[in-house]
């Protein structure tokens, strides 16, 4: 859920290993914390679902203070399954939006999708990462069950996961992994992207974490505890035709700009109320520290939304 972002504009970027990142992969920022619609900022679950059965969506994600010993943050996300009338609803956390269209778990009317016209339910990505990395605890009552991650980079289309016939031509690359329970221990997972196309225009990434690889599989109370989701880039393998993409990030060292900006471009930093806070060139604004909050950075042809923390 991204309710706190609706007064801003279009792009959210942070930096790790020289490339665009998924916003709030650290699971530190939360919307409606303590309320019935609690979800990690920039992520969505059943409480923000759509579809004919969305009124029956229930809380299946919550903030957790369970973190590994070397974590830099304070929180993680606990995603868990529930059972109603004998039907298991897998825990489901996505960068897109959940469509609840059928009471049959494996129905094609149940899917996650990128709502590309709404930044609350989509994540921009115009680069080609080598892999997606995350830390997880997976607790399950069965040794046979597997949780799942699926990440799909795609062009400007409302892509579905599971991928349907109309979505398949819009895939740039994907990374997927089914993994077993971790016996109460944190494990680092690294999943490589495979770029088989057929599309060659990365615009968005749809990421989904579920408590079971099979819709309706597993048992009530199965859970994944997620933290530090990030994209990893190998400079030698990133296609050079994407090296001229412009992006802006905010890191622990302040603002960071891609090298594709003209050196003399005038950039303006605005608050969410529209107040102009500072102007300057990318070099002049590089490393600028901002108070915690959301900002719009506007250039000649693009605007970028950043979150300072």
N, C-alpha and C positions, 0 to 999 in steps of 0.2 A: 504494500500500500504506500502511496506517495502523497497523501493529503497535504502535507506541509509544503509541497512543491507547487501547488496549483497557481500561486501568484507569480510564478517565474516563467521562464521561457523554455529553451529546447534542449540543450546538451549538458550531460553530466559526465565529467571525466575525473579520475584520479590516476596516479602514476605508479607503476611498478615495472621494473625491468624494461624501461624505455618504450612503453606503449600505453594505449588506452586501457582503462580498467573498468570493471563493474562497480558501480557506486554502492557504497555501504556493504561491500563484501566482508568487512570486519564485524558486521552485526552489532555495531555500537549504537546506532541511531534507531529509534523506535517511534512509531505512530500510535496514538491512543493507548499509551502504556498504562496497564492496569485496568483498561476498559474492555468491553465486549468485542471490540474490533481491533485488538492489539495485533500488530504485524510489524516486522522490521521494515524500516523505511527503504523504499525502492524495491521491495519484494511483496508478493501477494499470495494469499491463500484463500480458503473458502469464504471468509467473511467479506471479501470484495469480489466474489464470483458473480458471473452473469448466467443466463440461461433459464429455462423453464422451472428448474428445481432449485434455483439459487436461494430461495427463501428457506430452504432446509439446510443450508450450509451452517456449520458450527465451528466453534473455535478449535483449531488443530495446530496452532503454533503459539509459542509464548517465549518471552525473554528468559534466559537461563544465566546463572552466574557460574555454571560449570565450565571452566576454561582449563587449558593445559598449563603447565607450570611456566613455560617460556612465552606465553601469549603476551602481546603488548596491550591488549584491550582488557575490558572488564566483563564483557558479556558474550554470549553465544545465542543461537536460536534453537529451541527444542521444537521439533516437528513430530507429531505423533498421530497414530491411527485410532479410529473409533469404530465401534460396531453398533448398528441399529437394526433391530429385528433380524439379527443374524447376518446382516450384510456389512462387510468390513469396508470402511472408507479409508483408503490409504492417506497418510499424511502427505501433503503436497505443497511445496513452496516453489514459486516461479517468479521470473522477471516479467512475465506476461500476465495474462488473465485466465482464470479457470472458467470454462464453460460447463455448467452442470445441466445436461440435457436429458439424462436418462437415469432410472434407478438401477439399471443393469450396469455393473461397473465397467465392463469391457465394451460397452456400446460406442460406436463411432460418434455419437452425440456428446460424449464426454472427452474433453481435450483441453489443453492449454494453448493459448495463441498470443502472438504479438499484435497488440492493438496499436498499429504504427501511427495513427492519427492522434493518439493520446499518450503523452509522456508518462502518465501514471501507470501505464500497462505495457511499456516497451522500453528497451535499452539500446541506445545508439552504439554502434561499433563499426568503424570504417577501416580497421586494421586487421591483420591476420596473425593472431597469436599461435604459438606452437602448441600450447597445452593450457588446460585449466587445472588449477590446484586448489585443494581445500583440505581442511582438517575436520574429522568426523568421529563421533562415537555412534555406533549402531547397536542398539539393544533389541533383541528379538527373543521370543519364547521358543523359537525353533532354530536348530542348526542348519536347516535346509533352506531357509528364506534368504533372499538377497534384496538389499536396498538398491536404488538406482539413481544415477545422474545422467542427464542427457542435455548437451549444449549444442545449439544449432546456430551457425552464422548464416544470415540470409539477406536477400536484397529487400527492396521496399515493397513488401507483400505481407498480408496478414497470415503468416505461416502458422500451421497447426502442428502440435506435438501430442499424440503420434502423427507423423507426417502422412497426409492424405495425398490423393492423386493430384489435386490442384496445387498442393504446396511443393511437390517434389522438384519441379523445375526451378524453384527459387532458392534452393539450398546452395550455399557456397562451400561450406564445410561443416563437419560435425564431430563431436567427441562424446563417447558414451561408455559407461562402466556399470556393471552389476557387481556388488561387493557384499561379502559375508559379514556377520556380526563381529564386533571388535572386542568382545569379552570385557567390556567396561573400560577399555583403553582408548586414548586418542590415537588416531592413525592419520598420517598424511597421504592423500591420494593425488596422483598426478595422471591426468588423462589426456593423451595427445589428440590434436585435431587432425582429421583426414580431409584433405581438400580434393574432393572428386567432382565438385560442381553439382549440376551443370552451370549454375550461375557463377559469374566472376565479379560481382559487384557487392562487396560487403557493406551493409548499411545498419543492420541490427543483429543482436544476439538474443536468443531465447534459451534460458537455462531453467531446467526443472530438476528438483530433488524430490524423490518419493521414498516412502518407507518400504515399498515392495516393488519389485520389477513387474509383478503381475497385478493388473487392476483388480481390486477386491481380494488380493492375496494377503497372507500373513494373519495376524491376530490383533485384536484391540490392545492398545498399550505398547505396540511396537514403536520405537522412536529412533530418530536420528538427531544428534546434537551437532550443529554445524558452526564453523567459525572460519574466518580468514579465507574467503573465496577470492582467488586472484587469477589473472591471466599472465602467462609467462611467454616472453618473446626471446627468440634467438636472432640476433641481428643479421646473421649470415643467411637465415632462411626466410626472412620476411620479403615478400615480393616487392621489388623496388618501385613498381608502378604505383604503390600506395604511399611512398615516402613523402609525397608532397601534400599529404593531408594535414590540415591545421587542427590543432586541439589545444586545450588549456586544462591544466591539472592543478590541484592544491595538495601539497604534501606537507610533511613535518618541517620542511625547509621553506615553505611559503609557496607562492605562485610559480608555476612552471609552464613555459610555452614551447610548443614544437618549433623546430628550426625552419619550418616552412613559411613563417610569417615574414613579410618584408621588414627590413630593419627599421624603416622609417614609418611604419604604419601606426597611426594614432588609435589607441585603444582607450575605452572609457569603462570605468568600473561603477556599477550602480547597485544600490541597495534594493531590497524587494519593494520598497515604497516608491522607487523611481528616483531617489536622490543621487546625484552625481557625487561620488566619493573621491575619485582620483582619475587622472588621465596620464598617458605616457606611452612610450614605445615598448615593445616586448622586452627589449634589453633593460629599459629603465624600470619596468614593473617586475622583472624576474626576481624571485625571492621575497617579494612583498608579503608580509604577514598580515592577515586579516583577523578580526574578531570572529568568534564562532558564529556561523550563520550561513545564509544562502545569498549569492551575489550573481549579477549578470555582467558579463564582460562583452562589450560590443565593439566590433571592428567594422571594416568597410563593407564586408559582404556577409559576415556571419556573426551570430551571437552565441555565447557559451555560458552555461550555468555551472557554477562551481559551489561546492560546499566546503567551508572552512571549519576546521575542528581543532 
